[in-house]
């Protein structure tokens, strides 16, 4: 119960603080924008006054004006003065320029040809006339034109003769419509208005036409006096119903809030008053406070979000601490269980380590067995070729024996040339037997080291020499389409020779009994790999070609093999990163089989 009451109390305090803070921020923001606009418009008015203030003084120095005032009855001089007034009005961009004598009577004006000309009118009652006479210098005044009824700024200056005696006053009227048109609202999102008030509190410039020539003093006293009536002739000068409200917290001294009552309703504004330069004018910027309400609502929503965020965080942390305490208790119980299970796991791990060691030893033994099996397959191939090797070796030996006996006879007869020729033949036969023996020794040797960059062509050459030693290959047309350029691939010379010898030996057995036995070997380059094909024109393969690569599967008699050649060959090619496959020929040549294996291409070794 206490928790709920405290939560509601804190919630109310947060909302109140957010409402007050939002009002302070909102009013300060509106005031800052109003002050910026006040400064901008104040500078605008100051620039306009500084622009026209020295003009009457410059006009007063024109000698024609003093001449006209000294001889007002000279029509030629007055006509020249009128024409000069026209030129001056055109140059300075003023509405009216006119010349008055010491009595305030206008003797020359730029509008002398117009129906409402100032010529002959007396303006001695205007402050810009008598202040210029009294001060002996420039004067500024604002009023409605008594003749035109148009608002304007009046700039005047006394005209003197050569001795410095005041002869009259020259005046320039400038329209103020431009000052009013240059007012720009502070923001499109806010309702903002501009007023320029005279010393009596009457507005003579306004962004709202309905507020023009209205009394903004806010008092219940009668309308402004005779001076204002003469300044704004034929205007009602009706007071605006204003209620000055309490100043919000945080505003400066020149700001306040007012309520304008119109058409049975009211609208609240933030009013900022700023004095304008050189004149007893006051610039009043009135910005609607409607935006303050939205800012306050935004702060209230933010305060609510902050409150509920903190509340939910506190509830979450409290629940978290409760659960952490509960978990700590469960953790103690788990530690006991973990200790028991740890002992079991250690025993299981020890058994697993022993099993892993046994498996590693088994894999090592398996690799060694595979190597021995590969070597045994080599020796089996050599055993199958032993008859052919015997045939290949017996012929050179018989020839050597014949050449040796003949050489003895030729030596007894003294035929040295014939002896030398026989010895040369013997040397060639010995070299041939040595090369054949070397090929068999290399083939029978175990492979050493990892695969490297090798040329595929020498491996094919060596395999052909070994196959050529068989007696059964004597009448076979073996076509080796040897590439001109090196065929660099990823492999091992001895392992590739073993694959080729197995494939060639199978091809030799396949063409036995053919009328025209033929075997073709070619190497084709593809993107990223080399393709080596061994084709024959024998009886072909059975339908299930993949079964040929299973260990101990063979279609040959027992004397010709155990069915391990293709299985070992595929293992060798797979280990080198290639692929070995076999199928019946589909090139249209006839029956027969073709085996092909791929090896990765490698760059030329440096």
Buried (B, 14 or more C-beta within 10 A) or exposed (E): EEEEEEEEEEBEEBBEEBBBBBBBBBBBBBBEBBBEBBEEBBEBBBEBBEEBBEBBBEBBEBEBBBBBBBEBEEEEBBEBBBBBBBEBBEEBEBBBBBBBBBEBBBBBBBBBEEEEBBBEBBBBEBBBBBBBBEEEEBBBBBBBBBBBEEBBBBBBBBBBEEEEEBBBBBBBBBBBEEBBEEBEBBBEEBBBBBBBBBEBBBBBBBBEEEBBBBBBBBEEEEBBEEEBEBBBEEBEBEBBEBEEBEBBEBBEEBBBBBBBEEEEEEBBBBBBBBEBEEBEBBBBBBBBBBBBBEBBBBBBEBBBEEBEEEEEEEEEEEEEEEEEEEEEEEEEEEEEEEEEEEEEEEEEEEEEEEEEEEEEEEEEEEEEEBEEBBBBBBEBBBEBBEEBBEBBBEEBEEBBEEBEEBBEEBEEEEBEEBBEBBEEBBEEBEEBBEEBBEBBEBBBEEBEEEBEBBBBBBBBBBBBBBBBBBEBBEEBEBEBEEBEEBBBBBBBBBBBBBBBBBBBBBBBBBBEEBEEBBBBBBBEEEEEBBBBBBBBBBBBBEEEBEEBBBEEBBBEEEEEBBBBBBBBBBBBBEEBBBBBBBEBBEEEEEEBBBBBBBBBBBEEEE
